[in-house]
């Protein structure tokens, strides 16, 4: 039925695959950067297990600066760096660098919030038993905060989906680019509607999955 009403039906699956590729690779790299930054934000803050005010202020300031820049501006500001790293600033590959720069400090803040929820008394108890900083980080903080971390990463993934849609404006590919080229520039309303429906379903599935995983972890 749709193939007759919409001549671009064959474009949705490739666009969805491009979106998932951009989100998957960006969240993977962003997590590798963001989680350590989030841990450092917690343990170096005043009164914590590795109090380092200077390091805390430096990381905190850098994260605040990057997060204060709207993603659409970040896309254009990072064009020279993107071209240097991947050789182009358009297409799926050209979107990865700004997406990673965008999501890494976002994940760091989410990790900070998740880790700060860990009971301080539990950390003190492990310190009293002679646990090392490494043991406290991995066996106490990260372990106890797992459900919150899963929910935080779910939020980050959904934020990335939104960012890939904006990246579509500069030809990054994916559902955002499909909606922009056909739904906006050609005024094909059906393309826009179908794209929005796909994005809504994708976000709902991811949020449901994240909630379920976090709920399972809380029961362990």
Backbone as CSV, one residue per row, in Angstrom:
resi,resn,N_x,N_y,N_z,CA_x,CA_y,CA_z,C_x,C_y,C_z
1,UNK,0.832,-1.208,0.000,0.000,0.000,0.000,0.862,1.251,0.000
2,UNK,1.895,1.289,0.875,2.754,2.462,0.984,3.615,2.640,-0.266
3,UNK,4.013,1.496,-0.889,4.897,1.609,-2.036,4.233,2.388,-3.164
4,UNK,2.884,2.308,-3.261,2.199,3.068,-4.285,2.019,4.514,-3.884
5,UNK,1.779,4.770,-2.605,1.549,6.133,-2.139,2.855,6.896,-1.954
6,UNK,3.915,6.202,-1.652,5.190,6.843,-1.375,6.270,6.239,-2.276
7,UNK,6.745,6.989,-3.277,7.755,6.463,-4.209,9.121,6.281,-3.581
8,UNK,9.305,6.705,-2.333,10.612,6.638,-1.674,10.641,5.570,-0.580
9,UNK,9.710,4.623,-0.625,9.615,3.618,0.429,10.905,2.831,0.594
10,UNK,11.644,2.635,-0.491,12.875,1.850,-0.435,14.021,2.596,0.230
11,UNK,13.828,3.860,0.591,14.898,4.654,1.201,14.900,4.584,2.725
12,UNK,13.820,4.134,3.334,13.706,4.185,4.787,14.644,3.208,5.494
13,UNK,14.734,1.978,5.004,15.599,0.997,5.653,17.068,1.405,5.599
14,UNK,17.603,1.813,4.431,18.997,2.289,4.412,19.212,3.494,5.328
15,UNK,18.233,4.408,5.386,18.357,5.589,6.253,18.370,5.175,7.722
16,UNK,17.517,4.207,8.080,17.495,3.700,9.448,18.820,3.032,9.796
17,UNK,19.368,2.271,8.869,20.651,1.604,9.095,21.764,2.627,9.309
18,UNK,21.736,3.702,8.539,22.746,4.760,8.706,22.614,5.435,10.067
19,UNK,21.376,5.678,10.481,21.154,6.283,11.796,21.663,5.372,12.908
20,UNK,21.337,4.094,12.819,21.782,3.142,13.838,23.299,3.018,13.855
21,UNK,23.925,3.075,12.684,25.392,3.010,12.607,26.017,4.220,13.294
22,UNK,25.507,5.414,12.973,26.043,6.636,13.585,25.853,6.623,15.099
23,UNK,24.663,6.233,15.533,24.376,6.205,16.972,25.223,5.143,17.665
24,UNK,25.305,3.954,17.065,26.053,2.859,17.683,27.525,3.168,17.842
25,UNK,28.160,3.644,16.771,29.596,3.941,16.834,29.871,5.120,17.757
26,UNK,29.022,6.136,17.690,29.222,7.329,18.529,29.036,7.013,20.007
27,UNK,28.020,6.206,20.336,27.800,5.891,21.751,28.908,4.994,22.272
28,UNK,29.459,4.128,21.420,30.564,3.269,21.834,31.800,4.095,22.176
29,UNK,32.199,4.970,21.257,33.379,5.811,21.501,33.097,6.800,22.628
30,UNK,31.889,7.386,22.608,31.536,8.360,23.640,31.520,7.762,25.030
31,UNK,31.108,6.499,25.141,31.101,5.819,26.436,32.523,5.575,26.933
32,UNK,33.400,5.191,26.019,34.803,4.969,26.388,35.448,6.241,26.926
33,UNK,34.978,7.380,26.448,35.508,8.671,26.915,34.714,9.183,28.106
34,UNK,33.390,9.092,28.009,32.520,9.719,29.000,32.537,9.077,30.367
35,UNK,32.586,7.737,30.430,32.575,7.075,31.738,33.824,7.413,32.556
36,UNK,35.031,7.314,31.984,36.210,7.731,32.770,36.140,9.191,33.207
37,UNK,35.632,10.067,32.323,35.503,11.482,32.707,34.512,11.635,33.856
38,UNK,33.401,10.883,33.794,32.418,10.941,34.870,32.983,10.450,36.184
39,UNK,33.772,9.382,36.130,34.419,8.866,37.335,35.370,9.912,37.911
40,UNK,36.160,10.539,37.036,37.099,11.570,37.496,36.362,12.754,38.105
41,UNK,35.227,13.128,37.531,34.445,14.231,38.079,33.996,13.940,39.510
42,UNK,33.752,12.679,39.799,33.276,12.303,41.138,34.432,12.163,42.125
43,UNK,35.441,11.369,41.763,36.494,11.041,42.736,37.446,12.199,43.000
44,UNK,37.534,13.175,42.070,38.456,14.310,42.289,37.773,15.497,42.953
45,UNK,36.458,15.414,43.138,35.759,16.531,43.752,36.119,16.607,45.242
46,UNK,35.967,17.783,45.868,36.314,17.954,47.282,35.619,16.939,48.183
47,UNK,36.409,16.282,49.026,35.877,15.348,50.001,35.728,13.923,49.511
48,UNK,36.117,13.652,48.256,35.976,12.285,47.764,37.303,11.538,47.856
49,UNK,37.351,10.332,47.290,38.472,9.418,47.552,39.781,9.832,46.891
50,UNK,39.714,10.718,45.885,40.941,11.172,45.220,40.834,12.671,44.978
51,UNK,40.684,13.399,46.071,40.426,14.837,45.986,41.553,15.575,45.265
52,UNK,41.210,16.170,44.123,42.149,16.936,43.305,41.398,18.137,42.729
53,UNK,41.293,19.222,43.484,40.471,20.369,43.058,40.837,20.925,41.684
54,UNK,42.122,20.969,41.367,42.538,21.533,40.084,42.058,20.664,38.928
55,UNK,42.284,19.349,39.043,41.829,18.426,37.997,40.308,18.494,37.859
56,UNK,39.618,18.521,38.978,38.163,18.604,38.955,37.694,19.865,38.234
57,UNK,38.294,21.001,38.548,37.889,22.267,37.934,38.168,22.282,36.440
58,UNK,39.288,21.709,36.030,39.635,21.683,34.602,38.617,20.847,33.824
59,UNK,38.377,19.622,34.307,37.425,18.742,33.618,36.021,19.340,33.649
60,UNK,35.626,19.850,34.784,34.304,20.433,34.953,34.087,21.604,34.000
61,UNK,35.105,22.455,33.869,35.004,23.630,32.992,34.930,23.226,31.527
62,UNK,35.781,22.286,31.110,35.780,21.831,29.715,34.427,21.231,29.339
63,UNK,33.892,20.404,30.228,32.594,19.781,29.968,31.492,20.836,29.878
64,UNK,31.530,21.815,30.765,30.524,22.886,30.737,30.593,23.683,29.443
65,UNK,31.806,23.949,28.968,31.976,24.727,27.739,31.407,23.971,26.545
66,UNK,31.774,22.687,26.421,31.303,21.900,25.267,29.794,21.737,25.315
67,UNK,29.265,21.480,26.498,27.823,21.249,26.613,27.011,22.522,26.405
68,UNK,27.649,23.668,26.531,26.925,24.935,26.336,26.782,25.302,24.860
69,UNK,27.502,24.596,23.987,27.447,24.892,22.547,26.352,24.040,21.902
70,UNK,25.366,24.656,21.252,24.324,23.878,20.570,24.942,22.955,19.521
71,UNK,24.345,21.777,19.360,24.948,20.778,18.477,25.089,21.262,17.045
72,UNK,24.113,22.017,16.546,24.177,22.488,15.168,25.381,23.403,14.955
73,UNK,25.734,24.193,15.986,26.922,25.050,15.899,28.178,24.199,16.009
74,UNK,28.130,23.195,16.879,29.264,22.284,17.051,29.598,21.582,15.735
75,UNK,28.567,21.228,14.975,28.766,20.576,13.684,29.670,21.401,12.777
76,UNK,29.359,22.693,12.679,30.123,23.561,11.784,31.475,23.941,12.386
77,UNK,31.519,24.123,13.703,32.775,24.515,14.349,33.833,23.429,14.249
78,UNK,33.393,22.171,14.200,34.329,21.046,14.174,34.664,20.568,12.760
79,UNK,34.219,21.275,11.744,34.495,20.857,10.368,35.989,20.672,10.100
80,UNK,36.859,21.610,10.502,38.298,21.390,10.255,38.839,20.136,10.951
81,UNK,38.430,19.915,12.203,38.881,18.727,12.938,38.321,17.460,12.301
82,UNK,37.067,17.510,11.897,36.441,16.345,11.267,37.148,15.977,9.971
83,UNK,37.458,16.981,9.152,38.164,16.734,7.890,39.563,16.176,8.147
84,UNK,40.189,16.652,9.229,41.527,16.177,9.570,41.505,14.706,9.981
85,UNK,40.471,14.310,10.721,40.415,12.950,11.263,39.890,11.945,10.252
86,UNK,38.777,12.270,9.591,38.141,11.291,8.690,38.226,11.677,7.215
87,UNK,38.738,12.872,6.932,38.926,13.279,5.542,37.731,13.935,4.890
88,UNK,36.598,14.022,5.599,35.401,14.659,5.067,34.532,15.138,6.219
89,UNK,33.669,16.111,5.926,32.755,16.583,6.977,31.297,16.304,6.597
90,UNK,31.097,15.573,5.498,29.745,15.210,5.087,29.591,13.689,5.121
91,UNK,28.375,13.225,4.997,28.128,11.795,5.018,28.139,11.232,6.429
92,UNK,27.924,9.938,6.513,27.881,9.261,7.806,29.203,9.410,8.548
93,UNK,30.319,9.213,7.846,31.632,9.315,8.486,31.874,10.721,9.025
94,UNK,31.426,11.723,8.287,31.640,13.102,8.711,30.863,13.497,9.948
95,UNK,29.839,12.716,10.293,29.027,13.044,11.473,29.585,12.438,12.748
96,UNK,30.435,11.431,12.636,30.883,10.699,13.820,31.654,11.589,14.786
97,UNK,32.614,12.377,14.278,33.448,13.214,15.156,32.604,14.195,15.969
98,UNK,31.755,15.027,15.340,30.930,15.934,16.157,29.969,15.207,17.082
99,UNK,29.473,14.040,16.664,28.575,13.280,17.543,29.311,12.789,18.781
100,UNK,30.546,12.335,18.610,31.349,11.872,19.756,31.670,13.042,20.678
101,UNK,32.063,14.167,20.099,32.374,15.356,20.908,31.130,15.825,21.655
102,UNK,29.986,15.689,21.020,28.732,16.096,21.638,28.332,15.180,22.789
103,UNK,28.437,13.867,22.568,27.881,12.923,23.544,28.833,12.615,24.693
104,UNK,30.138,12.733,24.495,31.096,12.368,25.551,30.910,13.183,26.834
105,UNK,30.880,14.522,26.768,30.636,15.279,28.006,29.237,15.081,28.559
106,UNK,28.282,14.795,27.669,26.918,14.511,28.114,26.894,13.244,28.948
107,UNK,27.574,12.198,28.470,27.669,10.951,29.227,28.418,11.183,30.530
108,UNK,29.472,11.993,30.491,30.249,12.278,31.696,29.359,12.884,32.783
109,UNK,28.490,13.823,32.400,27.582,14.429,33.373,26.575,13.410,33.899
110,UNK,26.060,12.584,33.014,25.106,11.559,33.440,25.767,10.555,34.379
111,UNK,27.025,10.186,34.079,27.761,9.271,34.940,28.018,9.908,36.308
112,UNK,28.337,11.186,36.279,28.564,11.904,37.541,27.326,11.813,38.434
113,UNK,26.170,12.084,37.848,24.923,12.026,38.620,24.651,10.619,39.136
114,UNK,24.894,9.621,38.277,24.648,8.232,38.669,25.569,7.806,39.804
115,UNK,26.842,8.157,39.711,27.818,7.732,40.726,27.638,8.477,42.039
116,UNK,27.157,9.696,41.978,26.924,10.449,43.212,25.752,9.897,44.013
117,UNK,24.946,9.046,43.379,23.833,8.414,44.092,24.290,7.247,44.964
118,UNK,25.510,6.779,44.745,26.027,5.671,45.548,26.192,6.124,46.993
119,UNK,25.731,5.311,47.908,25.760,5.636,49.340,27.186,5.928,49.810
120,UNK,27.393,7.131,50.309,28.718,7.529,50.793,29.164,6.652,51.959
121,UNK,28.203,6.184,52.765,28.542,5.314,53.884,29.136,4.000,53.426
122,UNK,28.675,3.502,52.293,29.200,2.263,51.747,30.652,2.454,51.302
123,UNK,30.928,3.587,50.692,32.299,3.891,50.270,33.213,4.008,51.479
124,UNK,32.731,4.681,52.505,33.529,4.840,53.729,33.798,3.490,54.391
125,UNK,32.819,2.602,54.339,32.986,1.278,54.934,34.082,0.498,54.216
126,UNK,34.117,0.566,52.903,35.156,-0.122,52.140,36.520,0.509,52.374
127,UNK,36.556,1.832,52.538,37.816,2.501,52.852,38.336,2.025,54.201
128,UNK,37.434,1.876,55.160,37.827,1.429,56.499,38.371,0.007,56.480
129,UNK,37.912,-0.796,55.507,38.401,-2.168,55.381,39.692,-2.252,54.576
130,UNK,40.192,-1.107,54.144,41.472,-1.079,53.439,41.385,-1.245,51.934
131,UNK,40.213,-1.054,51.362,40.060,-1.183,49.914,40.815,-0.074,49.204
132,UNK,41.409,-0.392,48.063,42.135,0.606,47.271,41.138,1.463,46.491
133,UNK,41.640,2.565,45.934,40.765,3.428,45.131,40.194,2.659,43.947
134,UNK,41.034,1.857,43.308,40.576,1.081,42.164,39.453,0.125,42.559
135,UNK,39.602,-0.528,43.696,38.566,-1.454,44.167,37.273,-0.713,44.486
136,UNK,37.401,0.461,45.070,36.210,1.247,45.398,35.489,1.694,44.127
137,UNK,36.265,2.107,43.127,35.664,2.571,41.869,34.925,1.439,41.166
138,UNK,35.595,0.290,41.008,35.012,-0.793,40.217,34.063,-1.692,41.015
139,UNK,34.401,-1.975,42.279,33.613,-2.918,43.060,32.498,-2.273,43.873
140,UNK,32.579,-0.968,44.032,31.550,-0.283,44.809,30.781,0.709,43.931
141,UNK,31.458,1.741,43.462,30.785,2.825,42.756,30.113,2.354,41.454
142,UNK,30.911,1.802,40.542,30.358,1.382,39.256,29.367,0.226,39.404
143,UNK,29.658,-0.688,40.343,28.770,-1.830,40.549,27.422,-1.392,41.114
144,UNK,27.453,-0.541,42.128,26.212,-0.094,42.762,25.397,0.819,41.846
145,UNK,26.078,1.522,40.957,25.391,2.497,40.100,24.952,1.911,38.764
146,UNK,25.085,0.602,38.580,24.786,-0.012,37.273,23.394,0.325,36.734
147,UNK,22.323,0.195,37.526,20.998,0.540,36.984,20.919,1.994,36.519
148,UNK,21.472,2.900,37.320,21.458,4.318,36.949,22.320,4.568,35.717
149,UNK,23.426,3.832,35.588,24.293,3.978,34.425,23.570,3.531,33.161
150,UNK,22.850,2.410,33.251,22.090,1.914,32.099,21.050,2.945,31.660
151,UNK,20.330,3.506,32.620,19.331,4.524,32.288,19.990,5.771,31.715
152,UNK,21.158,6.120,32.232,21.888,7.281,31.726,22.319,7.073,30.284
153,UNK,22.828,5.890,29.986,23.245,5.587,28.618,22.049,5.542,27.677
154,UNK,20.912,5.099,28.183,19.693,5.115,27.375,19.319,6.538,26.998
155,UNK,19.411,7.438,27.967,19.135,8.850,27.708,20.115,9.406,26.680
156,UNK,21.389,9.027,26.812,22.421,9.501,25.887,22.158,9.004,24.469
157,UNK,21.742,7.746,24.337,21.449,7.180,23.022,20.290,7.920,22.369
158,UNK,19.256,8.197,23.138,18.107,8.926,22.598,18.520,10.337,22.188
159,UNK,19.387,10.953,22.985,19.912,12.268,22.624,20.715,12.225,21.332
160,UNK,21.443,11.139,21.133,22.218,10.973,19.902,21.309,10.825,18.689
161,UNK,20.197,10.126,18.847,19.248,9.988,17.743,18.759,11.363,17.312
162,UNK,18.473,12.208,18.279,18.059,13.579,17.997,19.181,14.336,17.283
163,UNK,20.421,14.131,17.727,21.557,14.825,17.122,21.797,14.365,15.686
164,UNK,21.623,13.066,15.410,21.813,12.578,14.038,20.778,13.183,13.098
165,UNK,19.601,13.453,13.628,18.576,14.096,12.806,19.022,15.493,12.392
166,UNK,19.638,16.223,13.340,20.153,17.547,13.011,21.343,17.463,12.065
167,UNK,22.172,16.429,12.252,23.327,16.249,11.377,22.903,15.989,9.941
168,UNK,21.688,15.500,9.755,21.179,15.259,8.413,21.098,16.507,7.570
169,UNK,21.033,17.659,8.214,20.947,18.924,7.489,22.204,19.178,6.664
170,UNK,23.358,18.688,7.144,24.608,18.892,6.400,24.964,17.643,5.597
171,UNK,23.970,16.816,5.332,24.185,15.651,4.491,24.825,14.481,5.187
172,UNK,24.571,14.327,6.483,25.198,13.239,7.239,24.537,11.891,6.991
173,UNK,23.451,11.885,6.263,22.756,10.621,6.036,21.786,10.314,7.157
174,UNK,21.185,9.145,7.095,20.262,8.732,8.139,18.856,9.277,7.940
175,UNK,18.023,9.052,8.926,16.627,9.464,8.849,16.478,10.975,8.813
176,UNK,17.360,11.671,9.504,17.302,13.127,9.505,17.531,13.703,8.121
177,UNK,18.506,13.158,7.409,18.796,13.613,6.059,17.647,13.274,5.107
178,UNK,17.049,12.103,5.290,15.909,11.709,4.469,14.738,12.664,4.672
179,UNK,14.455,12.986,5.918,13.355,13.904,6.224,13.641,15.301,5.672
180,UNK,14.899,15.723,5.743,15.255,17.069,5.270,15.184,17.154,3.745
181,UNK,15.766,16.172,3.048,15.835,16.230,1.583,14.470,16.057,0.930
182,UNK,13.698,15.100,1.439,12.416,14.802,0.813,11.237,15.450,1.544
183,UNK,11.249,15.351,2.878,10.119,15.882,3.628,10.071,17.390,3.672
184,UNK,11.257,18.039,3.745,11.290,19.501,3.855,11.556,20.178,2.512
185,UNK,12.683,19.820,1.874,13.054,20.513,0.645,12.069,20.249,-0.502
186,UNK,11.482,19.061,-0.549,10.542,18.731,-1.622,9.079,18.786,-1.161
187,UNK,8.883,19.137,0.090,7.534,19.259,0.651,6.717,17.974,0.482
188,UNK,7.372,16.832,0.705,6.672,15.550,0.650,6.290,15.155,2.074
189,UNK,5.090,15.529,2.444,4.619,15.364,3.821,4.643,13.925,4.285
190,UNK,4.318,13.000,3.390,4.268,11.590,3.782,5.636,11.086,4.233
191,UNK,6.685,11.544,3.564,8.044,11.154,3.961,8.337,11.632,5.375
192,UNK,7.967,12.876,5.657,8.191,13.438,6.994,7.415,12.654,8.051
193,UNK,6.160,12.323,7.760,5.330,11.603,8.722,5.905,10.222,9.017
194,UNK,6.276,9.498,7.963,6.810,8.153,8.153,8.128,8.190,8.909
195,UNK,8.967,9.172,8.595,10.252,9.313,9.291,10.039,9.580,10.778
196,UNK,9.110,10.452,11.085,8.801,10.765,12.487,8.285,9.525,13.211
197,UNK,7.430,8.763,12.551,6.891,7.536,13.163,8.017,6.547,13.461
198,UNK,8.937,6.381,12.506,10.064,5.468,12.707,10.903,5.917,13.901
199,UNK,11.156,7.220,13.998,11.959,7.743,15.114,11.246,7.542,16.449
200,UNK,9.950,7.764,16.476,9.173,7.574,17.708,9.231,6.116,18.161
201,UNK,9.022,5.205,17.216,9.066,3.774,17.540,10.452,3.379,18.030
202,UNK,11.491,3.882,17.376,12.870,3.572,17.759,13.166,4.047,19.177
203,UNK,12.784,5.264,19.482,13.020,5.817,20.822,12.245,5.026,21.876
204,UNK,11.001,4.690,21.578,10.188,3.932,22.537,10.801,2.561,22.813
205,UNK,11.277,1.898,21.779,11.900,0.582,21.950,13.157,0.680,22.800
206,UNK,13.981,1.669,22.522,15.228,1.835,23.273,14.961,2.175,24.737
207,UNK,13.990,3.062,24.977,13.669,3.434,26.348,13.105,2.250,27.122
208,UNK,12.251,1.476,26.472,11.685,0.285,27.112,12.767,-0.724,27.445
209,UNK,13.681,-0.943,26.503,14.783,-1.872,26.722,15.676,-1.403,27.861
210,UNK,16.005,-0.113,27.883,16.837,0.425,28.959,16.179,0.283,30.316
211,UNK,14.887,0.585,30.381,14.150,0.457,31.641,14.131,-0.990,32.128
212,UNK,13.954,-1.921,31.194,13.874,-3.338,31.560,15.219,-3.840,32.089
213,UNK,16.302,-3.454,31.413,17.638,-3.874,31.857,17.939,-3.308,33.238
214,UNK,17.625,-2.028,33.446,17.876,-1.400,34.742,17.046,-2.058,35.846
215,UNK,15.805,-2.392,35.534,14.934,-3.048,36.519,15.473,-4.424,36.889
216,UNK,15.997,-5.133,35.904,16.585,-6.450,36.168,17.803,-6.339,37.057
217,UNK,18.628,-5.320,36.827,19.829,-5.118,37.636,19.503,-4.776,39.073
218,UNK,18.427,-4.038,39.276,18.031,-3.685,40.643,17.611,-4.911,41.455
219,UNK,17.116,-5.937,40.783,16.665,-7.148,41.462,17.807,-8.098,41.804
220,UNK,18.971,-7.880,41.203,20.097,-8.795,41.428,20.666,-8.623,42.832
